[in-house]
């Protein structure tokens, strides 16, 4: 068989690779040819679209599951592209995640004994309805789930169809990932907005009125903060106050506030900075608790998606950081500190240790200082600075940084920046990662610099997806 880019093909998924990539094998004259298919599971027969092709393998996107694996149990939840393993038993998901991640980390890091350093697999306290944020899309092109057909001139509200960017599958019942009550009533929100007569967004033509609904949830107060994103075209016909009253009637006592963002940017994104936002009623923010600390969360704030599991993640990372004793005058540094969540927890774990948080984003540092003040934490300081320039700007810290906590973005740490982190001379480094493959790459660099992997743990912050978080402790020889 000769595969071509954009070709659609039926495949039998035989194995599972790191990151939620199913493995199919096609027999050729030269032997088995491997095809990786995102978000698939062993035992499934799927329809996939070839995205890239190399000499020995190809990568494909999942279009549809034709036949489910025997191990899958179909639940009452509506399957969405963001939760491809919702029908796979959680224990089985976790086993595949652990095995594939440990194998990938050993291969990419070159640390062959890394599986021996494995410490723990931490399961999410909640396997369903654990997310505190969800974004829903409108489209006038709908993929109807009952007829399996594409409908034009429709009014869809839900999630993008797998393998497409222009059509939406309406969410008619809970997905199992976000607030159950909100999602079971989303069809009523769709009906109310459709009756306004204003059209849903047309992605190919980049026109229409209704574009997105973004919802943030406070588990602490059981409240929802809503942002409705529309275009300008038709705004004078839309009664946003009537929509506000409808939401409050639909969810009595649960709507903390409603924002309305007008966004005419052609990019199909729900980001507030792409438009102008106005608070229609209620609170600008919601409040959440994490490990005993309180945080004010706006629509655009970064905050852990699964706060209950994040508590366990941070607790394990702090155990690694503080299991060796500190001496008087030692400093622990929180790099890429963002709004200061980990730095505050570090300060709370040991009030005698001086904690400094560093991030290049000035707004994040301003929020970090405000959060620390609200939580009454005294032994933490936050600095807006580039990591490489930090010691030049603040030479008093030279030679005093005992330990470092790292929590970089998915792309990991840029090579030059990692060398600057190594130059800080810490005795140990605890590295939290939402992408263990880039963490493994950085682990190889740390090993070359004399930092040995001491412990490694996995945290399943995102059940029913291929994502996994990892915590590694490196100690200087």
C-alpha positions as a Python dict, from the first residue, in 0.01 Angstrom:
ca = {
    (1, 'X'): (0, 0, 0),
    (2, 'X'): (120, 350, -86),
    (3, 'X'): (5, 619, 154),
    (4, 'X'): (-43, 978, 48),
    (5, 'X'): (-81, 1294, 255),
    (6, 'X'): (-451, 1378, 320),
    (7, 'X'): (-551, 1019, 240),
    (8, 'X'): (-829, 874, 456),
    (9, 'X'): (-774, 516, 564),
    (10, 'X'): (-919, 255, 801),
    (11, 'X'): (-667, 129, 1057),
    (12, 'X'): (-658, -124, 1339),
    (13, 'X'): (-492, 23, 1648),
    (14, 'X'): (-255, -232, 1800),
    (15, 'X'): (-52, -44, 2059),
    (16, 'X'): (-22, 281, 2255),
    (17, 'X'): (257, 540, 2240),
    (18, 'X'): (333, 832, 2471),
    (19, 'X'): (96, 1128, 2451),
    (20, 'X'): (-213, 931, 2353),
    (21, 'X'): (-93, 818, 2010),
    (22, 'X'): (-229, 485, 1898),
    (23, 'X'): (-7, 267, 1682),
    (24, 'X'): (-129, 91, 1367),
    (25, 'X'): (86, -126, 1141),
    (26, 'X'): (45, -174, 768),
    (27, 'X'): (220, -471, 609),
    (28, 'X'): (433, -384, 306),
    (29, 'X'): (692, -563, 95),
    (30, 'X'): (960, -406, 313),
    (31, 'X'): (791, -507, 638),
    (32, 'X'): (549, -334, 878),
    (33, 'X'): (493, 38, 821),
    (34, 'X'): (387, 224, 1139),
    (35, 'X'): (111, 485, 1150),
    (36, 'X'): (64, 694, 1466),
    (37, 'X'): (-295, 812, 1519),
    (38, 'X'): (-361, 1074, 1788),
    (39, 'X'): (-623, 1003, 2057),
    (40, 'X'): (-680, 637, 1974),
    (41, 'X'): (-659, 325, 2187),
    (42, 'X'): (-547, -36, 2133),
    (43, 'X'): (-829, -254, 2002),
    (44, 'X'): (-1009, 24, 1815),
    (45, 'X'): (-1072, 26, 1443),
    (46, 'X'): (-1064, 385, 1322),
    (47, 'X'): (-1091, 610, 1022),
    (48, 'X'): (-787, 838, 1008),
    (49, 'X'): (-643, 1105, 780),
    (50, 'X'): (-272, 1096, 694),
    (51, 'X'): (-108, 1424, 798),
    (52, 'X'): (263, 1356, 744),
    (53, 'X'): (458, 1070, 592),
    (54, 'X'): (819, 966, 647),
    (55, 'X'): (1025, 673, 521),
    (56, 'X'): (945, 446, 814),
    (57, 'X'): (627, 591, 964),
    (58, 'X'): (333, 825, 913),
    (59, 'X'): (125, 1043, 1143),
    (60, 'X'): (-251, 1069, 1115),
    (61, 'X'): (-546, 1246, 1274),
    (62, 'X'): (-843, 1055, 1406),
    (63, 'X'): (-1164, 1118, 1210),
    (64, 'X'): (-1394, 855, 1362),
    (65, 'X'): (-1395, 542, 1575),
    (66, 'X'): (-1551, 271, 1358),
    (67, 'X'): (-1533, -6, 1618),
    (68, 'X'): (-1451, 31, 1984),
    (69, 'X'): (-1202, -175, 2180),
    (70, 'X'): (-1347, -461, 2382),
    (71, 'X'): (-1228, -297, 2702),
    (72, 'X'): (-1429, 22, 2641),
    (73, 'X'): (-1759, 68, 2822),
    (74, 'X'): (-1988, 326, 2662),
    (75, 'X'): (-2114, 563, 2930),
    (76, 'X'): (-2394, 820, 2941),
    (77, 'X'): (-2149, 1100, 2869),
    (78, 'X'): (-2130, 1257, 2525),
    (79, 'X'): (-1790, 1183, 2378),
    (80, 'X'): (-1598, 1493, 2271),
    (81, 'X'): (-1268, 1536, 2089),
    (82, 'X'): (-1107, 1670, 2408),
    (83, 'X'): (-1185, 1350, 2604),
    (84, 'X'): (-1107, 1061, 2367),
    (85, 'X'): (-1073, 799, 2643),
    (86, 'X'): (-1396, 873, 2829),
    (87, 'X'): (-1511, 511, 2769),
    (88, 'X'): (-1181, 347, 2873),
    (89, 'X'): (-1165, 235, 3240),
    (90, 'X'): (-954, 482, 3438),
    (91, 'X'): (-720, 215, 3577),
    (92, 'X'): (-640, 103, 3221),
    (93, 'X'): (-578, 463, 3109),
    (94, 'X'): (-336, 513, 3396),
    (95, 'X'): (-145, 192, 3324),
    (96, 'X'): (-87, 286, 2962),
    (97, 'X'): (14, 640, 3057),
    (98, 'X'): (266, 519, 3313),
    (99, 'X'): (428, 258, 3090),
    (100, 'X'): (452, 481, 2782),
    (101, 'X'): (582, 784, 2976),
    (102, 'X'): (854, 595, 3163),
    (103, 'X'): (968, 433, 2840),
    (104, 'X'): (974, 764, 2651),
    (105, 'X'): (1155, 946, 2932),
    (106, 'X'): (1429, 680, 2943),
    (107, 'X'): (1471, 687, 2564),
    (108, 'X'): (1478, 1066, 2520),
    (109, 'X'): (1680, 1148, 2831),
    (110, 'X'): (1937, 873, 2785),
    (111, 'X'): (1903, 800, 3159),
    (112, 'X'): (1867, 425, 3125),
    (113, 'X'): (1804, 360, 3495),
    (114, 'X'): (1527, 621, 3513),
    (115, 'X'): (1250, 357, 3554),
    (116, 'X'): (1429, 248, 3873),
    (117, 'X'): (1393, 605, 4003),
    (118, 'X'): (1015, 597, 3959),
    (119, 'X'): (850, 697, 4284),
    (120, 'X'): (473, 722, 4244),
    (121, 'X'): (176, 749, 4009),
    (122, 'X'): (-72, 999, 4155),
    (123, 'X'): (-428, 959, 4035),
    (124, 'X'): (-670, 1250, 4007),
    (125, 'X'): (-902, 1271, 4311),
    (126, 'X'): (-1189, 1331, 4068),
    (127, 'X'): (-1200, 1132, 3745),
    (128, 'X'): (-1507, 1312, 3612),
    (129, 'X'): (-1623, 1676, 3611),
    (130, 'X'): (-1277, 1783, 3727),
    (131, 'X'): (-1213, 2078, 3494),
    (132, 'X'): (-1258, 2438, 3612),
    (133, 'X'): (-1264, 2594, 3263),
    (134, 'X'): (-1428, 2508, 2932),
    (135, 'X'): (-1456, 2683, 2596),
    (136, 'X'): (-1749, 2612, 2363),
    (137, 'X'): (-1771, 2716, 1998),
    (138, 'X'): (-2063, 2826, 1782),
    (139, 'X'): (-2088, 2737, 1414),
    (140, 'X'): (-2359, 2757, 1150),
    (141, 'X'): (-2206, 2437, 1007),
    (142, 'X'): (-2307, 2148, 1230),
    (143, 'X'): (-2214, 1782, 1227),
    (144, 'X'): (-2536, 1615, 1334),
    (145, 'X'): (-2458, 1320, 1560),
    (146, 'X'): (-2788, 1142, 1499),
    (147, 'X'): (-2767, 1138, 1119),
    (148, 'X'): (-2385, 1161, 1092),
    (149, 'X'): (-2434, 1436, 833),
    (150, 'X'): (-2309, 1791, 788),
    (151, 'X'): (-2586, 2053, 814),
    (152, 'X'): (-2557, 2403, 669),
    (153, 'X'): (-2745, 2707, 802),
    (154, 'X'): (-2753, 2541, 1143),
    (155, 'X'): (-2696, 2678, 1494),
    (156, 'X'): (-2446, 2455, 1668),
    (157, 'X'): (-2292, 2510, 2013),
    (158, 'X'): (-2038, 2265, 2148),
    (159, 'X'): (-1702, 2138, 2029),
    (160, 'X'): (-1524, 2114, 1695),
    (161, 'X'): (-1573, 1787, 1509),
    (162, 'X'): (-1259, 1571, 1508),
    (163, 'X'): (-1031, 1656, 1220),
    (164, 'X'): (-1220, 1975, 1128),
    (165, 'X'): (-1202, 2343, 1216),
    (166, 'X'): (-1525, 2461, 1055),
    (167, 'X'): (-1801, 2240, 1195),
    (168, 'X'): (-1924, 2186, 1547),
    (169, 'X'): (-2095, 1896, 1723),
    (170, 'X'): (-2361, 2040, 1952),
    (171, 'X'): (-2324, 1930, 2312),
    (172, 'X'): (-2657, 1782, 2415),
    (173, 'X'): (-2551, 1629, 2746),
    (174, 'X'): (-2257, 1633, 2986),
    (175, 'X'): (-1912, 1545, 2851),
    (176, 'X'): (-1792, 1408, 3184),
    (177, 'X'): (-1508, 1661, 3202),
    (178, 'X'): (-1675, 1985, 3314),
    (179, 'X'): (-1965, 2087, 3540),
    (180, 'X'): (-2245, 1836, 3482),
    (181, 'X'): (-2537, 2067, 3556),
    (182, 'X'): (-2407, 2341, 3325),
    (183, 'X'): (-2343, 2104, 3035),
    (184, 'X'): (-2675, 1921, 3067),
    (185, 'X'): (-2848, 2259, 3026),
    (186, 'X'): (-2625, 2392, 2747),
    (187, 'X'): (-2884, 2291, 2487),
    (188, 'X'): (-3125, 2535, 2655),
    (189, 'X'): (-2865, 2812, 2625),
    (190, 'X'): (-2829, 2723, 2256),
    (191, 'X'): (-3207, 2735, 2207),
    (192, 'X'): (-3238, 3075, 2376),
    (193, 'X'): (-2965, 3232, 2164),
    (194, 'X'): (-3093, 3074, 1842),
    (195, 'X'): (-3433, 3236, 1901),
    (196, 'X'): (-3270, 3580, 1885),
    (197, 'X'): (-3251, 3530, 1510),
    (198, 'X'): (-2881, 3622, 1505),
    (199, 'X'): (-2656, 3373, 1326),
    (200, 'X'): (-2385, 3150, 1463),
    (201, 'X'): (-2032, 3212, 1333),
    (202, 'X'): (-1947, 3086, 984),
    (203, 'X'): (-1578, 2978, 1013),
    (204, 'X'): (-1495, 2958, 639),
    (205, 'X'): (-1661, 3291, 558),
    (206, 'X'): (-1552, 3449, 888),
    (207, 'X'): (-1884, 3616, 952),
    (208, 'X'): (-2177, 3574, 1188),
    (209, 'X'): (-2260, 3691, 1540),
    (210, 'X'): (-2226, 3424, 1811),
    (211, 'X'): (-1867, 3295, 1837),
    (212, 'X'): (-1779, 3138, 2175),
    (213, 'X'): (-1891, 3083, 2532),
    (214, 'X'): (-1613, 3051, 2792),
    (215, 'X'): (-1700, 2928, 3141),
    (216, 'X'): (-1482, 2929, 3453),
    (217, 'X'): (-1589, 2739, 3764),
    (218, 'X'): (-1511, 2797, 4130),
    (219, 'X'): (-1522, 2464, 4311),
    (220, 'X'): (-1484, 2660, 4635),
    (221, 'X'): (-1813, 2849, 4595),
    (222, 'X'): (-1982, 2634, 4329),
    (223, 'X'): (-2012, 2936, 4101),
    (224, 'X'): (-1972, 2998, 3728),
    (225, 'X'): (-1818, 3302, 3557),
    (226, 'X'): (-1937, 3331, 3196),
    (227, 'X'): (-1795, 3512, 2895),
    (228, 'X'): (-2007, 3534, 2580),
    (229, 'X'): (-1796, 3621, 2274),
    (230, 'X'): (-1974, 3773, 1973),
    (231, 'X'): (-1890, 3987, 1675),
    (232, 'X'): (-1999, 4348, 1623),
    (233, 'X'): (-2225, 4259, 1331),
    (234, 'X'): (-2580, 4249, 1470),
    (235, 'X'): (-2487, 4382, 1814),
    (236, 'X'): (-2767, 4641, 1816),
    (237, 'X'): (-3022, 4358, 1783),
    (238, 'X'): (-2889, 4157, 2077),
    (239, 'X'): (-3036, 4207, 2425),
    (240, 'X'): (-2747, 4099, 2644),
    (241, 'X'): (-2938, 4187, 2963),
    (242, 'X'): (-3214, 3944, 2866),
    (243, 'X'): (-2947, 3677, 2823),
    (244, 'X'): (-2808, 3762, 3168),
    (245, 'X'): (-3153, 3723, 3323),
    (246, 'X'): (-3202, 3392, 3142),
    (247, 'X'): (-2873, 3252, 3275),
    (248, 'X'): (-2959, 3349, 3631),
    (249, 'X'): (-3299, 3182, 3600),
    (250, 'X'): (-3147, 2871, 3442),
    (251, 'X'): (-2878, 2839, 3712),
    (252, 'X'): (-3022, 3006, 4026),
    (253, 'X'): (-2751, 3138, 4259),
    (254, 'X'): (-2465, 2990, 4054),
    (255, 'X'): (-2380, 3265, 3804),
    (256, 'X'): (-2109, 3476, 3965),
    (257, 'X'): (-2093, 3713, 3671),
    (258, 'X'): (-2137, 3757, 3296),
    (259, 'X'): (-1886, 3918, 3063),
    (260, 'X'): (-1958, 4011, 2702),
    (261, 'X'): (-1664, 4030, 2463),
    (262, 'X'): (-1704, 4182, 2117),
    (263, 'X'): (-1438, 4031, 1893),
    (264, 'X'): (-1414, 4099, 1519),
    (265, 'X'): (-1073, 3936, 1481),
    (266, 'X'): (-1091, 3672, 1208),
    (267, 'X'): (-879, 3430, 1416),
    (268, 'X'): (-1114, 3170, 1560),
    (269, 'X'): (-1003, 3211, 1920),
    (270, 'X'): (-1189, 3307, 2237),
    (271, 'X'): (-909, 3520, 2381),
    (272, 'X'): (-1035, 3837, 2546),
    (273, 'X'): (-736, 4042, 2428),
    (274, 'X'): (-864, 4000, 2073),
    (275, 'X'): (-1166, 4216, 2152),
    (276, 'X'): (-1337, 4458, 2388),
    (277, 'X'): (-1497, 4319, 2706),
    (278, 'X'): (-1767, 4454, 2935),
    (279, 'X'): (-1897, 4315, 3265),
    (280, 'X'): (-2274, 4286, 3225),
    (281, 'X'): (-2353, 4191, 3584),
    (282, 'X'): (-2201, 4032, 3893),
    (283, 'X'): (-1838, 3981, 3985),
    (284, 'X'): (-1535, 4037, 3763),
    (285, 'X'): (-1359, 3734, 3913),
    (286, 'X'): (-1426, 3412, 4100),
    (287, 'X'): (-1234, 3279, 4397),
    (288, 'X'): (-1070, 2939, 4429),
    (289, 'X'): (-881, 2764, 4707),
    (290, 'X'): (-572, 2551, 4654),
    (291, 'X'): (-381, 2390, 4940),
    (292, 'X'): (-531, 2634, 5190),
    (293, 'X'): (-454, 2945, 4984),
    (294, 'X'): (-712, 3171, 4817),
    (295, 'X'): (-681, 3297, 4460),
    (296, 'X'): (-879, 3552, 4262),
    (297, 'X'): (-928, 3418, 3908),
    (298, 'X'): (-1031, 3636, 3615),
    (299, 'X'): (-1153, 3507, 3278),
    (300, 'X'): (-799, 3520, 3136),
    (301, 'X'): (-594, 3420, 3442),
    (302, 'X'): (-383, 3108, 3418),
    (303, 'X'): (-487, 2864, 3689),
    (304, 'X'): (-451, 2489, 3722),
    (305, 'X'): (-732, 2322, 3527),
    (306, 'X'): (-778, 2046, 3785),
    (307, 'X'): (-724, 2221, 4122),
    (308, 'X'): (-792, 1914, 4340),
    (309, 'X'): (-521, 1719, 4157),
    (310, 'X'): (-290, 2022, 4146),
    (311, 'X'): (-283, 2013, 4527),
    (312, 'X'): (-139, 1661, 4509),
    (313, 'X'): (105, 1763, 4235),
    (314, 'X'): (240, 2053, 4439),
    (315, 'X'): (252, 1848, 4758),
    (316, 'X'): (474, 1587, 4591),
    (317, 'X'): (698, 1857, 4438),
    (318, 'X'): (735, 2025, 4779),
    (319, 'X'): (818, 1690, 4939),
    (320, 'X'): (1104, 1658, 4692),
    (321, 'X'): (1222, 2014, 4751),
    (322, 'X'): (1220, 2004, 5130),
    (323, 'X'): (1321, 1645, 5208),
    (324, 'X'): (1685, 1757, 5251),
    (325, 'X'): (1741, 2011, 5531),
    (326, 'X'): (1803, 2380, 5465),
    (327, 'X'): (2065, 2583, 5650),
    (328, 'X'): (2036, 2940, 5775),
    (329, 'X'): (2060, 3189, 5490),
    (330, 'X'): (1973, 2939, 5219),
    (331, 'X'): (1737, 3049, 4943),
    (332, 'X'): (1490, 2847, 4737),
    (333, 'X'): (1397, 2984, 4397),
    (334, 'X'): (1071, 2939, 4206),
    (335, 'X'): (1154, 2991, 3838),
    (336, 'X'): (879, 3056, 3579),
    (337, 'X'): (669, 3134, 3886),
    (338, 'X'): (376, 3293, 3699),
    (339, 'X'): (125, 3427, 3950),
    (340, 'X'): (315, 3271, 4238),
    (341, 'X'): (113, 2964, 4335),
    (342, 'X'): (408, 2731, 4391),
    (343, 'X'): (623, 3003, 4550),
    (344, 'X'): (354, 3072, 4809),
    (345, 'X'): (320, 2702, 4886),
    (346, 'X'): (698, 2677, 4922),
    (347, 'X'): (691, 2968, 5167),
    (348, 'X'): (410, 2808, 5361),
    (349, 'X'): (590, 2474, 5388),
    (350, 'X'): (888, 2629, 5572),
    (351, 'X'): (854, 2984, 5704),
    (352, 'X'): (1226, 2998, 5793),
    (353, 'X'): (1336, 2960, 5429),
    (354, 'X'): (1360, 3265, 5207),
    (355, 'X'): (1167, 3207, 4883),
    (356, 'X'): (1214, 3412, 4567),
    (357, 'X'): (994, 3383, 4262),
    (358, 'X'): (1116, 3494, 3921),
    (359, 'X'): (921, 3537, 3599),
    (360, 'X'): (982, 3759, 3297),
    (361, 'X'): (613, 3859, 3275),
    (362, 'X'): (564, 4176, 3483),
    (363, 'X'): (184, 4140, 3505),
    (364, 'X'): (220, 3788, 3645),
    (365, 'X'): (464, 3915, 3908),
    (366, 'X'): (223, 4193, 4005),
    (367, 'X'): (-52, 3933, 4052),
    (368, 'X'): (188, 3711, 4250),
    (369, 'X'): (265, 3993, 4493),
    (370, 'X'): (-103, 4069, 4535),
    (371, 'X'): (-190, 3703, 4596),
    (372, 'X'): (87, 3665, 4856),
    (373, 'X'): (-32, 3977, 5039),
    (374, 'X'): (-391, 3850, 5045),
    (375, 'X'): (-275, 3515, 5185),
    (376, 'X'): (-58, 3683, 5449),
    (377, 'X'): (266, 3517, 5336),
    (378, 'X'): (577, 3706, 5446),
    (379, 'X'): (880, 3499, 5345),
    (380, 'X'): (836, 3516, 4968),
    (381, 'X'): (961, 3781, 4725),
    (382, 'X'): (877, 3812, 4357),
    (383, 'X'): (1095, 3963, 4083),
    (384, 'X'): (1017, 4042, 3720),
    (385, 'X'): (1338, 3942, 3548),
    (386, 'X'): (1491, 3728, 3278),
    (387, 'X'): (1651, 3419, 3434),
    (388, 'X'): (1984, 3481, 3265),
    (389, 'X'): (2006, 3839, 3387),
    (390, 'X'): (1876, 3778, 3738),
    (391, 'X'): (2208, 3736, 3918),
    (392, 'X'): (2353, 4040, 3741),
    (393, 'X'): (2053, 4249, 3844),
    (394, 'X'): (2047, 4109, 4200),
    (395, 'X'): (2409, 4005, 4284),
    (396, 'X'): (2322, 3958, 4653),
    (397, 'X'): (2176, 3618, 4564),
    (398, 'X'): (2501, 3492, 4411),
    (399, 'X'): (2600, 3158, 4565),
    (400, 'X'): (2302, 3150, 4801),
    (401, 'X'): (2045, 2968, 4588),
    (402, 'X'): (2021, 2627, 4751),
    (403, 'X'): (1733, 2477, 4554),
    (404, 'X'): (1530, 2556, 4245),
    (405, 'X'): (1171, 2472, 4156),
    (406, 'X'): (1108, 2472, 3779),
    (407, 'X'): (764, 2470, 3615),
    (408, 'X'): (818, 2577, 3252),
    (409, 'X'): (560, 2577, 2969),
    (410, 'X'): (497, 2273, 2744),
    (411, 'X'): (790, 2358, 2519),
    (412, 'X'): (1029, 2306, 2810),
    (413, 'X'): (1325, 2535, 2874),
    (414, 'X'): (1521, 2698, 2593),
    (415, 'X'): (1876, 2552, 2582),
    (416, 'X'): (2047, 2884, 2660),
    (417, 'X'): (1808, 2948, 2947),
    (418, 'X'): (1867, 2601, 3091),
    (419, 'X'): (2241, 2667, 3091),
    (420, 'X'): (2173, 2984, 3290),
    (421, 'X'): (1963, 2784, 3535),
    (422, 'X'): (2251, 2540, 3577),
    (423, 'X'): (2488, 2834, 3632),
    (424, 'X'): (2285, 2937, 3938),
    (425, 'X'): (2460, 2648, 4114),
    (426, 'X'): (2172, 2500, 4313),
    (427, 'X'): (2232, 2176, 4503),
    (428, 'X'): (1907, 2028, 4371),
    (429, 'X'): (1641, 2106, 4113),
    (430, 'X'): (1278, 1994, 4116),
    (431, 'X'): (1131, 2007, 3766),
    (432, 'X'): (753, 2000, 3713),
    (433, 'X'): (647, 1938, 3355),
    (434, 'X'): (320, 1916, 3163),
    (435, 'X'): (518, 1759, 2875),
    (436, 'X'): (748, 1477, 2990),
    (437, 'X'): (909, 1453, 2643),
    (438, 'X'): (1058, 1804, 2666),
    (439, 'X'): (1138, 1737, 3031),
    (440, 'X'): (1334, 1429, 2919),
    (441, 'X'): (1531, 1640, 2671),
    (442, 'X'): (1618, 1888, 2948),
    (443, 'X'): (1701, 1598, 3183),
    (444, 'X'): (1975, 1490, 2942),
    (445, 'X'): (2130, 1839, 2963),
    (446, 'X'): (2106, 1840, 3343),
    (447, 'X'): (2271, 1498, 3357),
    (448, 'X'): (2559, 1623, 3142),
    (449, 'X'): (2599, 1913, 3387),
    (450, 'X'): (2633, 1675, 3684),
    (451, 'X'): (2271, 1666, 3804),
    (452, 'X'): (2163, 1308, 3865),
    (453, 'X'): (1800, 1199, 3853),
    (454, 'X'): (1704, 1101, 4206),
    (455, 'X'): (1325, 1059, 4192),
    (456, 'X'): (1048, 1070, 3934),
    (457, 'X'): (669, 1083, 3977),
    (458, 'X'): (369, 1105, 3744),
    (459, 'X'): (44, 1290, 3813),
    (460, 'X'): (-271, 1228, 3610),
    (461, 'X'): (-417, 1578, 3605),
    (462, 'X'): (-617, 1513, 3289),
    (463, 'X'): (-814, 1186, 3300),
    (464, 'X'): (-961, 1065, 2968),
    (465, 'X'): (-688, 1241, 2767),
    (466, 'X'): (-335, 1147, 2664),
    (467, 'X'): (-179, 1418, 2882),
    (468, 'X'): (24, 1350, 3197),
    (469, 'X'): (229, 1566, 3435),
    (470, 'X'): (570, 1463, 3565),
    (471, 'X'): (787, 1568, 3858),
    (472, 'X'): (1160, 1497, 3859),
    (473, 'X'): (1414, 1565, 4132),
    (474, 'X'): (1775, 1620, 4022),
    (475, 'X'): (2060, 1636, 4269),
    (476, 'X'): (2404, 1779, 4198),
    (477, 'X'): (2690, 1532, 4229),
}
